[in-house]
Amino acid sequence: MVVRHGTDKGAPGAGVRLEPFLHQVGGHLSMLQYDAHTVCKPLVSQEQKVYESLPLAMRGFTPQYKGTITVRLRRDSRGHLGLVANPLKENLEPFQVSPESRAVAIWQTLQQTASSDSSPRPLVQLAQSLEESAAKVLLRSGCQLSTQASPLVESADGSQVERKSFNPWGLHCHQAHLTRLCSEYPEDKRHRFLLLENVVSQYRQPCVLDLKMGTRQHGDDASEEKKARHMMKCAQSTSACLGVRICGMQVYQTDKKSFLCKDKYYGRKLSVEGFRQALSQFLHDGTRLRSELLEPILHRLQALLTVIRSQASYRFYSSSLLIIYDGQEPPQPAPQTTQDSTSGGAAGHPAKVDVRMIDFAHTTYKGSWNESTTYEGPDPGYIFGLENLIRILRDIQEGE
């Protein structure tokens, strides 16, 4: 069984205190970090069924499913409200625990600030609450401990975006989730969460692009009001004409040592040309276009397209596609010849990228439980979006 001591010394073996996942760039459900290699999210039965029955060909393009946990609200000895997980017996895999977490420092600072009109606690006081030195907190996280907005910068299309050392979207979702749980349920209420692979755990500065795929975003069970709302969002965004729109992204800027972040509201407003510029910006580290990333990303997208074309009856309504790479390039060894250093990236280190499908709460397929509609053939809207995404990235690669 997976059991980890709680963060309170007075409550040994009390479970796993979940932390906000700082690299969540989109979505509305709160993603939480269980340990260094595992995240969790509120369980939706249909999504669980999808993960449990995924065709083998698709499993390389989705996070590994690790089972479920029960979660409940709990206040720690400092009065901070959080979520504590109690792993279920079927989870026999020994999870690795991250011994240090910048999420703890950031989240506790935000909680303390939210409960007071004064400025955030001094760094020394924060460090004492975490039983570490102020220098260690700074060196380990490199994070901005103030919750006040960072200076805004203008993007290529004139809109303002925020540069932060962490993405604020995950904290926003987590706060909204805690508020809803507090208002709707008693503290001892148990909730079920899915355990999933943390697909960015191996990246030092994960650059993440969240793309909403397809020309339709409502599930078969959507009410008429919800259906109309989602159809309007699609019609007014690149979902209608491209089959894909941006739901959020974070891009590590090497010159600023911080992330450039954009959210779903930015993505909804983009034109086709704006979408293309945003893709270019996602591949730009503040000093240069990471052109060496394009071929491996395109290779992975093409492989996914082949898999999706082979999946009859699946409809991935409202699902997202993540494109991931490391914003911090590996250290470049001393070049032995002039030719070694002309590749654009670090010599001898091929660019590492990933592409993963996520969010299957509204996915349907033949054999799925309680389906009201069945479909024939592969998902045309998803294929349309993938084909356009590949085409635009090819254009960027060719410099058009």
PyMOL commands that set and color helices and strands:
alter all, ss='L'
color gray80, all
select helices_A, chain A and resi 45-52+56-59+102-114+123-129+134-141+168-184+224-235+238-242+264-268+272-282+291-309+338-341+380-397
alter helices_A, ss='H'
color red, helices_A
select strands_A, chain A and resi 16-17+19-20+32-35+38-42+65-75+81-87+152-154+160-164+191-197+206-213+244-253+258-263+315-316+320-326+353-358+363-364
alter strands_A, ss='S'
color yellow, strands_A
deselect
rebuild
show_as cartoon
